[in-house]
Amino acid sequence: KGNVHFKSSRNRAPRQYTEGEEGEQQHFLLELRTIADAGLVGYPNAGKSTLLRKVSAAQPKVAAYPFTTLHPIVGVVEFPDYRRATIADIPGLIEGAHHGLGLGHEFLRHITRCRILLFVVDVAGSEGRNPIEDLRTLRREVDLHDSALSKRPWYIIANKIDLPGASANLEALRNQFRTINVIDISAKTGEGIERLKRELQIWVGETALPVVDRER
């Protein structure tokens, strides 16, 4: 106790005190996780950064090589009724991300606080990719990282619809995932962007903030 505890009507300026205990020294590791309404999840070069540029004022780096985005970037989408939603551009995932491949754990942990997940696939199958297999792999990696994420509302953004072969792949994608909303867009040309923003406003408005396990 300090000397103020010994103050009385007869002892106005006490000098007594009691010894305190030894102080403690500890080290803490604090981790900041990106918090956004929607998280863009996809392979490198799927067009996530270009999409974020198109729907918001964010300016993530865009280049024709994988892993251009190395840290999550959050953009704000403005809606006509003056409401807003935040979207996080999560760096590209690859198969084995839940084991840490491609800095998988560093990337995946940032989507745990997103209300909804937007899986962005290259529906044109550029670079010899298969959009259906890509989506299955992405879903599996997210589930293996945190099974609770597999229960989070999710939607498919079929990007690069302007490229050859996209229409046929889009039909196959929709047939494979009949119960999931698929929005076809071209982040490069702007095709489908306004529709995506309208849907995004509905999706975010319908979804409550997730409850996150504090132990993770």
HELIX and SHEET records of a PDB file:
HELIX    1   1 ASN A    3  PHE A    6  5                                   4    
HELIX    2   2 LYS A   48  VAL A   55  1                                   8    
HELIX    3   3 ALA A   97  HIS A   99  5                                   3    
HELIX    4   4 LEU A  101  LEU A  103  5                                   3    
HELIX    5   5 GLY A  104  LEU A  108  1                                   5    
HELIX    6   6 ARG A  109  ILE A  111  5                                   3    
HELIX    7   7 SER A  126  GLY A  128  5                                   3    
HELIX    8   8 PRO A  131  HIS A  145  1                                  15    
HELIX    9   9 SER A  147  LYS A  151  5                                   5    
HELIX   10  10 ALA A  166  GLN A  176  1                                  11    
HELIX   11  11 ILE A  193  GLU A  206  1                                  14    
SHEET    1   A 6 ILE A  73  GLU A  78  0                                        
SHEET    2   A 6 ARG A  84  ASP A  89 -1                                        
SHEET    3   A 6 ALA A  38  GLY A  42  1                                        
SHEET    4   A 6 ILE A 116  ASP A 122  1                                        
SHEET    5   A 6 TRP A 154  ASN A 159  1                                        
SHEET    6   A 6 VAL A 182  ASP A 184  1                                        
END                                                                             
